[in-house]
Amino acid sequence: MRFLGGLGLLAPIGLVIVLFVVPDAIQTWIHGGSRSILAALTAGLAGVALTTVLIFAYVRFRFGRLIRAAERMARGELEVEVKVPAGGLEGRLASAINELSGTMAANQEAASIDRLTGVANRQALLVALYAEVERATRYGRPLSVAFVDIDHFKSVNDNYGHAAGDQVLRGVAQTIRANLRGTDTIGRYGGEEFMLLLSETDVEEAADLAEKLRHLVQRLRFDVDGNARLTVTISIGVAGGTGHQLRVENLIRDADAAMYSAKSLGRNQTYIFAEPDDDARVPRAPISPAGRARAIELGRTAREAATAALTAVISPLPGYRGQPSALIASIVVAMAHQLDLPEAEIERLRVAALLHDLGKVAVPPEVLEKKTSLDSSEWRSVVQHPRIGQVILEQATTLRDAVPIILHHHERFSGHGYPYGLRGNEIPIGARIVAVADAYDAMTHDRPYKRAMTHEQAVMELRRHAGTQFDPDLVRLFVNIYGHRPPLPDARVVAMMANAVAHEEAPAPPTLFTPEPDPKIGRRRPPKPKASGELATG
């Protein structure tokens, strides 16, 4: 092309020089024809110029699209495709461009896509994160990062094999990707952990999206060898900020810490970053399916025995002093079934609902039965009963799973509860469910300080406090189930409680004491006596 261009440039220049030096050249050419050497030279130069222009125009016309395709590839555009003409040099060049484009796209995909799950790999994810942080910083926009971890994933591999684990990884990754917004990014950060980049999103909006994704994953069913309806849950940690507050390292660290907080609070929930959590996961030894089935059977027996023993201790007490409520347990189980929670989670909720006020055995009865407002010292003894229940259950190994629910069932959705002032989705979902059921039970039964409400009045109060004291979604669920009829205790729960009392010899009641104030209570907001606009619960 350069040679043709040179000829095309030199030929007219030479023709002009000849005409300038010998002005009579044209006349000589016209009158002398081919007999004149000068006329032949002039005609030759004119022919070369014309031929060059024609060839140059032809090449530009025929190869211009191929040149433009090559330029697009040079700018980083992948999967460029041009129409291949039949045969010839142009066809060979077009085929080569298409093959080169396909190879570049394949190499790019191999370098940036996790082959197992089909989402971005860690390297591509971090590149995208740096770009998002730079953009959010430049324009002062919000950005959130979420870490997603599959709960008990190691047990899936151990019990059903790595093929089942791969199927779960793919299913979770593709479900999340299909339900993200177009501007969001998901990538596999490592193992069973995924990272979500949520642009133009603050942490509250990110938590709402995370909760939607968590429920979608929880409803998945995997047909694996040994379990045709395998379910998994995920724990999600969210961190974020706006503009110049954002740092890549801080976002990764904080979202990871929030995710581990979600796991330490009972798993299967979303946690917004508040402070680092140093808890570490405990590795589990692999067991065979037969061994697992036997362990589950024995564990269930131990759980039932421990539940029965504790139930026998607190059953003789009044409801406001910790007596287990079959009604609360029945409401909680019904709501959990409507949420399509796994059976293991429903069983954990049932136990926690029965024993949620266990810690009141250590609160002086004169405080619980007082008909007037509590003073500061008395209130401090009351608000510690969730933590006392935690200590009791931690001694009963088979019931430890219920600890997060019992510990946090007096938290408030707005963040003004106790013992830790958790708010919104920071509160374990089990604790949020028990809070609704517990409040309904407290409102519809007599207490030393108030008379019982009707079913309709209690439902109105739950609605009035939705979004402040209670999770509004769970209040709506309760109303959908029980809006037109009062809940009734489940006969199986009633029979279990009666059997526990009949067959267990209740030990002597524990020595009562007034707990010393715990400096950790209210590390976000100090606990306070119930305000006039707040419902009293059991």
N, C-alpha and C positions, 0 to 999 in steps of 0.2 A: 504493500500500500504506500509506503514511503517512497519507493522507487517510482511508482506510477505518479504519485503526487509531485515528485521532483521533475519528472519528464513533463508533466502537465504545466509546471511552472516555468521550466527552462525553454520549452518550445515557443510559447508566445513572446518571451523575453528576447529569444534569438531572432524571431521574426521581426520584432520591433527594431532591434539593432540593425538588421539588414536594410530595412526600409529607411532608417535614419541615415545610414552610411551611403547607401545607393538609392536615392529617391526614385531613380528611373527603373527600379527592379520590377515593379508591377507592370510598367509599359513593356519592359523587355520580355516579361513572362507572357504577356498578352500577344505581343507581335512575334517574338522569337520562338515561343513554345518550348519544346523539349530540347531544342538545339542550344539553349543557353544554360550553362552550368549554374549560373546564379539563379535562374528561374527554377531549376530543378531543386536547388537547395531550399529556396523559399517555399516551394510546394511541399517538400518533404517535412519542413518544420510545421507548416500548417496542418499536414496530415497527422503528424505525431500529436500535436495539441488536441486535435479533434478526437483522435482515437483514445487518448488518455482521459479526456473528459467523459467519453462514453463508457470506458471501462470503470472509471472511478464511480460514476453514477450507478452502474450495474452492481458493483461490489457493495456500495452503501445500501442499495435497495435490497439485495439478497441477504447480506450478512448483518444488517443493522439490528434486527431483532435478537440475533445471537449475541451481538456485542452488548446490547442492553441487558439481556439475561445474565451475562457474565458480570456486568457492573452491579446488578442487584445482589448477586451472590457475594461479590466483594464487599458490599455494605452490610453483610450479615444475614440477608434474607435467605431462609432455607426452603427446601422443597420447591425450587423454581423449576418449571416445566415448559419446554418449547415444543412446538409441533415439528415432527421429523419428516422432511420431504423424502421422497423415494430416491435412494442412491446418491451418488456424487459426493464431492467434498463437503458441500453444505449439509447433507444428511449425516455424514460421519461426525461433523463438528457438533450438530444438534444432539445426536445420540450421546456424544461424550459429555456435553454440558448436562444433559438429564441424568446420566449415571453419576457424574461428579456431585450434582445437587443431592441426589438420593443418598450417596455415601456420606456427605457432610451432615445431612439431617439425621442419619442413623448414628453417626458418631456423636453428634450433639445430644441426641436422646440418651445414648448409652452413658454419656458423661453427666447428665442432669436428672435422669429419671431412675427411680428405684424399680428394678425389674420385677420384684415380687409383688409390690402393691400398685405400681403404675402411677404413683405420685412423685413429687420432686424428692430428690435425695438430699442428704445433709448439706453437701457442698452447694448445690443450687439454692437450697433454702437459705443458707447464710448469705449468699450473694444477694438474693431478693430482700432479705431483712436489712442489710446495709443500705440498699437502694431505697427501701421504704422509710427508714429512719432519716436518711439524708433529705428525702422529699418532705417528710413531715416537719423536720427541723427548719427547712428553708421557708415553708409556707405557714408555719405555726399551726399545724393540723394535728388531730388526735390519732394515735396508733395504739393498738393493743396486740399482745401476743398471748397465745394460749398453748399450754402443754397438755397433751392428752395421753393418758397411760391406760392400757387395758388391764383391768383388775384380775389378779390371780392367773395371769397368762401362763406362768410357768406350769401351773397345775394342768392346764389344757395340753401342753406338750407332754407332760409326764404321764397323763392318764389316757390320752387319745392319740398321741404321736405327733411328730413334727408336721406331717401333711395336714392334720387338722388345725395345728397352729398357724400354718401358712394360709389356710382357707379363712380362718378368723381374721388374720391381719388384712387380707385382701378385702374381705367383706366390710370390715370397719372403715378402712381407708376409702373405699369407693362410696360407702354410704355418706361419710362426712363430705367428701368432695362433691357428690351430687347435690348436697343441700347447702353448700356455701354460696355466697354471692359471687358475681363475676369478678369483683375486684379483690377477693380473698385468695389466699394461697394455703395449701396444705402440703406438708412434706414429712417424710419419715426421718425423724431425728436420730433414731437408733433403737434396735430391738423392737419392743412393743410400744415405743413412744413416738408420738407425732407432734408436730408443731404447726399451729395455725397463725398466719399473719393476717390481721384484720385491719385494713386501712380505713381511715376516716371513721374510726369506731372508738368510743371511750370504754372504760372498763365495765360500766353497768350494761351498756348495749352488748358488749362482748360476752358478759355473763349470761344475758338472756339468750343469745345465740348458742352459747355453749350448752345451756340447759336443754334447748331444743334438740341439739345433736345428741346429748346424753340419752334423752328419752327415745330417740330414733334407734340408737345402737342397742338400747336395752330391749327393744321389741324384735330385734333380729333373731332368727332361728337358723342354726347351722346343722345340716345333715352330715354328721361325721360318723365314722365307724365306732360303734359302741354307744352312740347317743344321737338319735335322729332329730332331737330338738334342743341342741346345745345352745345355751344363752351366755352372754358375757356382759359385763358392765364396764364403764370407763370412769376414771377420776380426772377432773380437769382443773388446772390452775391457770388463773388469768392475771396478767400484769399489763400496765400501759401508762401512758402519759400524753403530754401535748408539747409540741414544738421543742424548745431548747432543753426541756426536762429529759428528753429521750437519750438513752445510751444503749448501744447494742448489748454490751456485757451485762448491764443492770437488768434489761428486759429479760434476757435469758435466765439470769440468776433468780430474779423475783418470780417469774412464771413457774420455774422449776420448783422453787420453794413452796409456792401456793399449791402446786399439784401434789406434793408430798404432804402438805397439810390436809388436803382433801382425803388422801388415803389414810392418814392417821386419825381422822375424824370418823372413819367408818367406811370409806370408799363410796363409789357410785354417787358422786356429787360434784358440784362446782364450787371452787373456793377462790375468792379474789384476794390478791396478795395483801398481807398486812405486815407480817414480820417473818423472818426466816424460821424454818423448822428443821431441826437437826435429826429428827427421827430417821432411821434407816430401815429399809425393808429386810425382813428376815428370810433367808433362803430356806426352801423346803426340799426335803429329800424326795426323790421320785418313788412312787408306789405303784403297784399293779392295780388294774381295775377291780380285781377280786378283793385285794387288800383295802382299797379305798371304800368299797361297798361295806366291808365289815367294819371299818373305822367309822364310817358315817352311822351305821346302826348302833355301835357302842356309844358313839358320841351323843346320838339322840337320846339313848337311854340315860346317859349321865346327865344330860341337860334336863330331861324331864324329872329326874330324881332331885337334882339341885333346885329346880323351879318349885317342885312340890314341897321340898323342905322349907324354902323361904316363904312360900305361900302359907304354909301351916303356921309359921311364926307370926305373920302379919294379918292373917284372916280374922282373928278375934278382935282386932282393933277397929275403931270407927273409920269410916271412909276418909274423913279429913285427917286422920292420923296415919294413913298409909295402907289401909285395907285394899287388897287387889280388887279391881273392878272388872267383872266379866263384860259389862256394857262397854267400857273403854276398849278392852281388847277386841271385842266383836266389831266395833266401829273401825278401829285401826286396820283389822284384817280385811274388812269389806272395802275400805278405801284403797288398800294396797293391791287387792285383786283388780280393782278398776284401773289402777295405774299400770297393771300388767307387770308388776315387780316379780323377780324370780322367787321360786318357792323358798329358797334358803333365806332370802331377805324378808319374806313374809313371816317365817318362823321367828326370825330375830326380832321383828317388830312385835309379834304376839307376846313374846317373853318380856320385852322391854315395857310393853303397855301394862302387863300385869304387875310388874315390879317397879314402875316408874317412880313411885313415892316411897320406896323402901327406906330411904334415908331418914324419913320422919320418925323412925323408931328411936333416933338419938336426939330428937327435939323435945324439950320438956312439954308434957301434955297441957300444962296451964297456959303455955304460950299459944299452942294450936287451938285451945278452946276459949281463948280470950275473946270477949264480945266487943271490946273497944279497940281503938287503933293501937298498933304496936309501937313501942318506943324503939330507939336506935339499937339498943342492946338486944332486945327481943327480935327485931328484924334481922340482925346479923345471924342469929341462931337459925332462923327460918331459911334464909337464902342459901345456907350451906347444905341443905338436905340433898340436892343433886350430887354434890361432891362426896357426901357421906355414902350415898348409894353407890357411887363409883368405887369407893374404897371397899365396900362390902362385896360387890360383884367381882372385883379384882382378886379377891381371895377365893372365889368360886370359879375355877379356871374355865369350866364349860360354858359360863355365862358372860365371859368377857366381851363377846361381840355386842352385847346389849349396852355396854358402858357408854358409848358416845350418845346414844339416844336418851338414856337416863340423865346423863350429865347436862345435856343441852335442852331438855324439854321445857325449861322456863325461859329460854331466850325469846326475844321478841323480834318480829320481822323487821321492825324499824330500827333495831339495835339497842333498845333500852331495857333489855332483859338481864338475866343473870344466869350463871356466874361470870361469863366472860364478855357480855355485851356484843355477841355475834349478831350479824344482821343479814337479812335476805338469804341468798343461797349459800352463805357461809355456814348456816345452821344445817346439820344433817337432815335429810328429807324425813327420816324416821322420826326425829325429834319434832319436826314441824307437824307431822301427822298426829303424833301423840298429843301435842299441844291443843289441837282442835278438839280431839275426842275428850281430853281431860277437862277442857273448859266447858264443853257441853254437859258432861257428867256433873261437874261442880255446880253449874247453874240450875240443873233440874233436880237437885237433891238439897235437902235442908242442911244448913251449916249453923254453928253457934252464933255467927254474926249476920245471918241473912236467911230469908225464907226461899224456898225453891221457886223457880220460874216454870211456866208452862213450856211445852215444846216449841210453840210458835214464838214465844218471847225469846227463848234461847237462840233460835235460828236468826231472829232479827239482830240480836246482840253479836253473833258471829259475823254477820254481814257488816254490821256497823264498824267492827274492829278489823275487818279484812284490810290488809295492806299496811297496818300499823302493828297490831299485836300478832296477827296470823297471816300465813301465806295466802294471798287472795285466790290463787288457783286451787288450793286445797279446800278453802271454804266453799268455792263453787262446786267442787266435787262432792263435798259433804251434803250440800243443799240438793244437788242432783239425785243423790241416793236417798236422802232422808227428808227432803223438803216437805213431802206430803204425809209422812208417817213417822212416828218416833221410832228410833232404833230399839231393837230387843236383844238381850244377851243371847249369844250362841249357846245352844244346849250342850255342845261338847265342851265348851270352856267352863260352863257351870258345873258339869259333871267332873271335870278334871279338878276344879277347886274343891269340890265336896270330897272327892276321893283323897286329895292331899290332906285335908283336915282330918278325915276319918282314919287314915293309915299312918300319919306322922305324929309322933309325940312331940309337941311343941316344946322347945327348950325354954328356960326361964327368960323373961324379957331382959334385954340388955340394960345395964346401968345407964341411966339418963345423965346427960351432961350438957352444959352450955358451951359450945365450941368457941374457942378464941377467934377473934377476927383474923381472916386470912388475907395477907397483903396482896395476893394475886387476884382476889375478887375485884371485878370491875377494872381490869387493866386498860380497858378502852373507855368505859363509862362506869362510874361508881353505882352500885345498886342503891335503890331508894325504896321507901315504903310505897305501896301501890297508890297511884293517884286516883282521883275521883272518876276520871274518864277511862280507867283501865279495868278490865275484867279480873276478878279474883278467880284463880284456878285452884284445883285440888292440891 
